[in-house]
Amino acid sequence: MPPTLHRQGWIEVIVGPMFSGKSEELIRRVKRALIAKQSVAVFKPRLDNRYHEAHVVSHDGERVEAIPVESALEMEPYLTPLPQVVAVDEAQFLDRGLVALAEELAGQGVRVILAGLDLDFRGEPFGIMPELLARAEFVEKLTAICVRCGAPATRTQRLVDGLPARYSDPVILVGAQERYEPRCRACHQVRY
């Protein structure tokens, strides 16, 4: 009888502000898994259609095909047979079901890669990301470059008509360089 191979799963979370390279890093990890001939399923929130409806696309144009979903429940039909790697971009936009699904998949031996904003435009923890960070075996926090002073940027500045957004503005507003820029703690502003 051949030896039983133990396949251990885990959760990797990639976080940081906009323009820090989160999607680029997720794409890099997915491409390496594909080179290794691993089965991979990639998902993205349907509401993130900035660059393409059915691809995860980095700001510099790198891309990988993805399945757009509204919720973690919509991912489940695509997980049979169970892939070796499951990747989700913009995880902060998905529901709490993603936390349970990531735990379940990792428990079944799947490598789960999740990328998203850890902080919203106000500098507050974003959606389910704090819980995903707490449950992850591996966390990578990326920084961008502050457009004001050149320091490491850990915040995402939302601009409305050239001014910092108000704290009371809606948290979710999909956009790119026309609405957001990376800033350091000292340069980040929110109007109250």
Phi and psi restraints in degrees (value plus and minus 20) as a CYANA .aco file:
   2 PRO   PHI     -88.6   -48.6
   2 PRO   PSI     131.4   171.4
   3 PRO   PHI     -84.3   -44.3
   3 PRO   PSI     127.0   167.0
   4 THR   PHI    -100.9   -60.9
   4 THR   PSI     106.2   146.2
   5 LEU   PHI    -106.8   -66.8
   5 LEU   PSI     110.4   150.4
   6 HIS   PHI    -111.6   -71.6
   6 HIS   PSI     102.4   142.4
   7 ARG   PHI    -129.5   -89.5
   7 ARG   PSI      88.4   128.4
   8 GLN   PHI    -113.6   -73.6
   8 GLN   PSI     111.1   151.1
   9 GLY   PHI    -118.2   -78.2
   9 GLY   PSI     147.8   187.8
  10 TRP   PHI    -182.4  -142.4
  10 TRP   PSI     151.3   191.3
  11 ILE   PHI    -136.7   -96.7
  11 ILE   PSI     109.0   149.0
  12 GLU   PHI    -134.6   -94.6
  12 GLU   PSI     112.9   152.9
  13 VAL   PHI    -143.0  -103.0
  13 VAL   PSI     109.6   149.6
  14 ILE   PHI    -132.7   -92.7
  14 ILE   PSI      99.1   139.1
  15 VAL   PHI    -150.6  -110.6
  15 VAL   PSI     148.9   188.9
  16 GLY   PHI     132.9   172.9
  16 GLY   PSI     159.8   199.8
  17 PRO   PHI     -97.4   -57.4
  17 PRO   PSI     154.6   194.6
  18 MET   PHI     -80.9   -40.9
  18 MET   PSI     128.6   168.6
  19 PHE   PHI      49.8    89.8
  19 PHE   PSI       0.4    40.4
  20 SER   PHI    -116.7   -76.7
  20 SER   PSI     -28.2    11.8
  21 GLY   PHI      78.9   118.9
  21 GLY   PSI       0.5    40.5
  22 LYS   PHI     -82.4   -42.4
  22 LYS   PSI     -70.7   -30.7
  23 SER   PHI     -85.0   -45.0
  23 SER   PSI     -59.0   -19.0
  24 GLU   PHI     -79.5   -39.5
  24 GLU   PSI     -62.5   -22.5
  25 GLU   PHI     -88.5   -48.5
  25 GLU   PSI     -60.6   -20.6
  26 LEU   PHI     -80.9   -40.9
  26 LEU   PSI     -66.3   -26.3
  27 ILE   PHI     -80.5   -40.5
  27 ILE   PSI     -62.4   -22.4
  28 ARG   PHI     -79.8   -39.8
  28 ARG   PSI     -65.0   -25.0
  29 ARG   PHI     -86.9   -46.9
  29 ARG   PSI     -59.4   -19.4
  30 VAL   PHI     -83.9   -43.9
  30 VAL   PSI     -64.9   -24.9
  31 LYS   PHI     -82.9   -42.9
  31 LYS   PSI     -57.4   -17.4
  32 ARG   PHI     -85.6   -45.6
  32 ARG   PSI     -59.7   -19.7
  33 ALA   PHI     -83.7   -43.7
  33 ALA   PSI     -60.3   -20.3
  34 LEU   PHI     -85.6   -45.6
  34 LEU   PSI     -59.7   -19.7
  35 ILE   PHI     -80.8   -40.8
  35 ILE   PSI     -55.9   -15.9
  36 ALA   PHI     -98.9   -58.9
  36 ALA   PSI     -13.8    26.2
  37 LYS   PHI      42.9    82.9
  37 LYS   PSI      13.1    53.1
  38 GLN   PHI    -109.0   -69.0
  38 GLN   PSI     129.0   169.0
  39 SER   PHI     -98.3   -58.3
  39 SER   PSI     112.8   152.8
  40 VAL   PHI    -153.7  -113.7
  40 VAL   PSI     118.1   158.1
  41 ALA   PHI    -142.2  -102.2
  41 ALA   PSI     105.6   145.6
  42 VAL   PHI    -136.3   -96.3
  42 VAL   PSI     115.0   155.0
  43 PHE   PHI    -148.0  -108.0
  43 PHE   PSI     137.5   177.5
  44 LYS   PHI    -169.1  -129.1
  44 LYS   PSI     132.9   172.9
  45 PRO   PHI     -85.6   -45.6
  45 PRO   PSI     117.7   157.7
  46 ARG   PHI     -79.7   -39.7
  46 ARG   PSI     -52.5   -12.5
  47 LEU   PHI     -88.7   -48.7
  47 LEU   PSI     -38.2     1.8
  48 ASP   PHI    -106.9   -66.9
  48 ASP   PSI      65.5   105.5
  49 ASN   PHI    -135.1   -95.1
  49 ASN   PSI       8.2    48.2
  50 ARG   PHI     -78.2   -38.2
  50 ARG   PSI     -66.6   -26.6
  51 TYR   PHI    -129.3   -89.3
  51 TYR   PSI     -54.1   -14.1
  52 HIS   PHI    -184.2  -144.2
  52 HIS   PSI     125.4   165.4
  53 GLU   PHI     -88.1   -48.1
  53 GLU   PSI     -58.6   -18.6
  54 ALA   PHI    -147.6  -107.6
  54 ALA   PSI      12.8    52.8
  55 HIS   PHI    -159.5  -119.5
  55 HIS   PSI     124.9   164.9
  56 VAL   PHI    -103.1   -63.1
  56 VAL   PSI     105.4   145.4
  57 VAL   PHI    -148.2  -108.2
  57 VAL   PSI     109.4   149.4
  58 SER   PHI    -101.4   -61.4
  58 SER   PSI     144.4   184.4
  59 HIS   PHI     -82.7   -42.7
  59 HIS   PSI     -42.2    -2.2
  60 ASP   PHI    -115.0   -75.0
  60 ASP   PSI     -11.4    28.6
  61 GLY   PHI      78.1   118.1
  61 GLY   PSI     -25.5    14.5
  62 GLU   PHI     -85.8   -45.8
  62 GLU   PSI     128.0   168.0
  63 ARG   PHI    -170.2  -130.2
  63 ARG   PSI     137.4   177.4
  64 VAL   PHI    -167.5  -127.5
  64 VAL   PSI     123.0   163.0
  65 GLU   PHI     -84.3   -44.3
  65 GLU   PSI     120.9   160.9
  66 ALA   PHI    -162.8  -122.8
  66 ALA   PSI     138.2   178.2
  67 ILE   PHI    -119.1   -79.1
  67 ILE   PSI      97.8   137.8
  68 PRO   PHI     -96.6   -56.6
  68 PRO   PSI     114.1   154.1
  69 VAL   PHI    -156.2  -116.2
  69 VAL   PSI     136.8   176.8
  70 GLU   PHI    -111.8   -71.8
  70 GLU   PSI     -47.9    -7.9
  71 SER   PHI    -171.2  -131.2
  71 SER   PSI     148.2   188.2
  72 ALA   PHI     -83.4   -43.4
  72 ALA   PSI     -54.1   -14.1
  73 LEU   PHI     -78.5   -38.5
  73 LEU   PSI     -56.6   -16.6
  74 GLU   PHI     -87.7   -47.7
  74 GLU   PSI     -37.1     2.9
  75 MET   PHI     -96.3   -56.3
  75 MET   PSI     -50.6   -10.6
  76 GLU   PHI     -75.7   -35.7
  76 GLU   PSI     -62.1   -22.1
  77 PRO   PHI     -81.4   -41.4
  77 PRO   PSI     -41.4    -1.4
  78 TYR   PHI    -109.1   -69.1
  78 TYR   PSI     -17.3    22.7
  79 LEU   PHI    -126.9   -86.9
  79 LEU   PSI      -0.1    39.9
  80 THR   PHI    -147.3  -107.3
  80 THR   PSI     100.1   140.1
  81 PRO   PHI     -87.2   -47.2
  81 PRO   PSI     139.2   179.2
  82 LEU   PHI     -85.2   -45.2
  82 LEU   PSI     100.9   140.9
  83 PRO   PHI     -94.3   -54.3
  83 PRO   PSI     143.9   183.9
  84 GLN   PHI     -98.6   -58.6
  84 GLN   PSI     -48.2    -8.2
  85 VAL   PHI    -153.0  -113.0
  85 VAL   PSI     113.9   153.9
  86 VAL   PHI    -142.8  -102.8
  86 VAL   PSI     107.2   147.2
  87 ALA   PHI    -142.8  -102.8
  87 ALA   PSI     119.4   159.4
  88 VAL   PHI    -152.8  -112.8
  88 VAL   PSI     102.5   142.5
  89 ASP   PHI    -115.9   -75.9
  89 ASP   PSI     134.4   174.4
  90 GLU   PHI      33.2    73.2
  90 GLU   PSI      25.5    65.5
  91 ALA   PHI     -80.2   -40.2
  91 ALA   PSI     -44.1    -4.1
  92 GLN   PHI     -82.8   -42.8
  92 GLN   PSI     -39.9     0.1
  93 PHE   PHI    -106.3   -66.3
  93 PHE   PSI     -28.7    11.3
  94 LEU   PHI    -113.8   -73.8
  94 LEU   PSI     147.7   187.7
  95 ASP   PHI    -101.9   -61.9
  95 ASP   PSI     152.7   192.7
  96 ARG   PHI     -81.5   -41.5
  96 ARG   PSI     -39.7     0.3
  97 GLY   PHI     -78.8   -38.8
  97 GLY   PSI     -44.0    -4.0
  98 LEU   PHI     -85.9   -45.9
  98 LEU   PSI     -53.6   -13.6
  99 VAL   PHI     -81.8   -41.8
  99 VAL   PSI     -70.7   -30.7
 100 ALA   PHI     -84.1   -44.1
 100 ALA   PSI     -60.9   -20.9
 101 LEU   PHI     -84.9   -44.9
 101 LEU   PSI     -62.8   -22.8
 102 ALA   PHI     -80.6   -40.6
 102 ALA   PSI     -63.4   -23.4
 103 GLU   PHI     -81.9   -41.9
 103 GLU   PSI     -64.6   -24.6
 104 GLU   PHI     -83.1   -43.1
 104 GLU   PSI     -66.4   -26.4
 105 LEU   PHI     -82.5   -42.5
 105 LEU   PSI     -66.4   -26.4
 106 ALA   PHI     -80.1   -40.1
 106 ALA   PSI     -58.6   -18.6
 107 GLY   PHI     -85.9   -45.9
 107 GLY   PSI     -42.2    -2.2
 108 GLN   PHI    -115.6   -75.6
 108 GLN   PSI     -10.5    29.5
 109 GLY   PHI      74.9   114.9
 109 GLY   PSI      -7.6    32.4
 110 VAL   PHI    -113.0   -73.0
 110 VAL   PSI     119.9   159.9
 111 ARG   PHI    -102.5   -62.5
 111 ARG   PSI      99.0   139.0
 112 VAL   PHI    -130.2   -90.2
 112 VAL   PSI     101.5   141.5
 113 ILE   PHI    -133.8   -93.8
 113 ILE   PSI     100.6   140.6
 114 LEU   PHI    -143.6  -103.6
 114 LEU   PSI     110.6   150.6
 115 ALA   PHI    -143.3  -103.3
 115 ALA   PSI     122.8   162.8
 116 GLY   PHI     159.5   199.5
 116 GLY   PSI     152.8   192.8
 117 LEU   PHI     -94.2   -54.2
 117 LEU   PSI     107.9   147.9
 118 ASP   PHI    -102.5   -62.5
 118 ASP   PSI     -46.0    -6.0
 119 LEU   PHI    -145.2  -105.2
 119 LEU   PSI     124.7   164.7
 120 ASP   PHI    -103.8   -63.8
 120 ASP   PSI    -195.8  -155.8
 121 PHE   PHI     -84.2   -44.2
 121 PHE   PSI     -38.5     1.5
 122 ARG   PHI    -106.1   -66.1
 122 ARG   PSI     -29.3    10.7
 123 GLY   PHI      66.9   106.9
 123 GLY   PSI      -2.5    37.5
 124 GLU   PHI    -121.0   -81.0
 124 GLU   PSI     130.5   170.5
 125 PRO   PHI     -73.0   -33.0
 125 PRO   PSI     117.5   157.5
 126 PHE   PHI    -122.9   -82.9
 126 PHE   PSI      93.8   133.8
 127 GLY   PHI      34.0    74.0
 127 GLY   PSI    -149.3  -109.3
 128 ILE   PHI    -105.3   -65.3
 128 ILE   PSI     -21.8    18.2
 129 MET   PHI     -79.6   -39.6
 129 MET   PSI     -61.3   -21.3
 130 PRO   PHI     -77.8   -37.8
 130 PRO   PSI     -60.4   -20.4
 131 GLU   PHI     -89.9   -49.9
 131 GLU   PSI     -58.5   -18.5
 132 LEU   PHI     -83.9   -43.9
 132 LEU   PSI     -60.9   -20.9
 133 LEU   PHI     -81.3   -41.3
 133 LEU   PSI     -61.4   -21.4
 134 ALA   PHI     -86.9   -46.9
 134 ALA   PSI     -50.8   -10.8
 135 ARG   PHI    -111.8   -71.8
 135 ARG   PSI     -31.1     8.9
 136 ALA   PHI     -95.0   -55.0
 136 ALA   PSI     124.7   164.7
 137 GLU   PHI     -97.8   -57.8
 137 GLU   PSI     -53.0   -13.0
 138 PHE   PHI    -151.2  -111.2
 138 PHE   PSI     111.7   151.7
 139 VAL   PHI    -149.5  -109.5
 139 VAL   PSI     113.2   153.2
 140 GLU   PHI    -144.7  -104.7
 140 GLU   PSI      97.3   137.3
 141 LYS   PHI    -123.5   -83.5
 141 LYS   PSI      95.3   135.3
 142 LEU   PHI    -115.8   -75.8
 142 LEU   PSI     137.1   177.1
 143 THR   PHI    -143.7  -103.7
 143 THR   PSI     137.5   177.5
 144 ALA   PHI    -126.9   -86.9
 144 ALA   PSI    -185.2  -145.2
 145 ILE   PHI    -130.9   -90.9
 145 ILE   PSI     106.8   146.8
 146 CYS   PHI     -82.5   -42.5
 146 CYS   PSI     105.7   145.7
 147 VAL   PHI     -92.6   -52.6
 147 VAL   PSI     -33.7     6.3
 148 ARG   PHI    -109.0   -69.0
 148 ARG   PSI     -66.8   -26.8
 149 CYS   PHI    -146.1  -106.1
 149 CYS   PSI     -28.3    11.7
 150 GLY   PHI      66.7   106.7
 150 GLY   PSI     -20.4    19.6
 151 ALA   PHI     -94.2   -54.2
 151 ALA   PSI     147.0   187.0
 152 PRO   PHI     -80.1   -40.1
 152 PRO   PSI     107.2   147.2
 153 ALA   PHI    -115.1   -75.1
 153 ALA   PSI     105.5   145.5
 154 THR   PHI    -137.4   -97.4
 154 THR   PSI     -19.2    20.8
 155 ARG   PHI    -143.5  -103.5
 155 ARG   PSI     137.1   177.1
 156 THR   PHI    -130.8   -90.8
 156 THR   PSI      96.8   136.8
 157 GLN   PHI    -109.7   -69.7
 157 GLN   PSI     102.2   142.2
 158 ARG   PHI    -115.3   -75.3
 158 ARG   PSI     115.1   155.1
 159 LEU   PHI    -135.9   -95.9
 159 LEU   PSI     116.7   156.7
 160 VAL   PHI    -145.2  -105.2
 160 VAL   PSI      94.5   134.5
 161 ASP   PHI      33.5    73.5
 161 ASP   PSI      18.7    58.7
 162 GLY   PHI      61.6   101.6
 162 GLY   PSI     -23.5    16.5
 163 LEU   PHI    -129.5   -89.5
 163 LEU   PSI     134.0   174.0
 164 PRO   PHI     -78.8   -38.8
 164 PRO   PSI     124.1   164.1
 165 ALA   PHI     -85.7   -45.7
 165 ALA   PSI     140.5   180.5
 166 ARG   PHI    -105.7   -65.7
 166 ARG   PSI     128.6   168.6
 167 TYR   PHI     -77.5   -37.5
 167 TYR   PSI     -52.9   -12.9
 168 SER   PHI    -101.6   -61.6
 168 SER   PSI     -24.5    15.5
 169 ASP   PHI     -84.1   -44.1
 169 ASP   PSI     135.4   175.4
 170 PRO   PHI     -78.5   -38.5
 170 PRO   PSI     121.8   161.8
 171 VAL   PHI     -86.9   -46.9
 171 VAL   PSI     -62.8   -22.8
 172 ILE   PHI    -115.5   -75.5
 172 ILE   PSI      99.0   139.0
 173 LEU   PHI    -169.9  -129.9
 173 LEU   PSI      79.8   119.8
 174 VAL   PHI     -89.1   -49.1
 174 VAL   PSI     113.2   153.2
 175 GLY   PHI    -194.1  -154.1
 175 GLY   PSI    -198.6  -158.6
 176 ALA   PHI    -155.3  -115.3
 176 ALA   PSI    -152.1  -112.1
 177 GLN   PHI     -83.8   -43.8
 177 GLN   PSI     -40.7    -0.7
 178 GLU   PHI     -92.3   -52.3
 178 GLU   PSI     -39.2     0.8
 179 ARG   PHI    -144.4  -104.4
 179 ARG   PSI     -37.3     2.7
 180 TYR   PHI    -153.2  -113.2
 180 TYR   PSI     133.2   173.2
 181 GLU   PHI    -170.8  -130.8
 181 GLU   PSI     131.8   171.8
 182 PRO   PHI     -99.2   -59.2
 182 PRO   PSI     119.5   159.5
 183 ARG   PHI    -160.9  -120.9
 183 ARG   PSI     134.7   174.7
 184 CYS   PHI    -100.8   -60.8
 184 CYS   PSI     153.1   193.1
 185 ARG   PHI     -76.8   -36.8
 185 ARG   PSI     -63.4   -23.4
 186 ALA   PHI     -89.5   -49.5
 186 ALA   PSI     -52.7   -12.7
 187 CYS   PHI    -112.5   -72.5
 187 CYS   PSI     -33.4     6.6
 188 HIS   PHI     -90.4   -50.4
 188 HIS   PSI     116.5   156.5
 189 GLN   PHI    -156.2  -116.2
 189 GLN   PSI     124.6   164.6
 190 VAL   PHI    -156.4  -116.4
 190 VAL   PSI     112.1   152.1
 191 ARG   PHI    -106.7   -66.7
 191 ARG   PSI     118.1   158.1
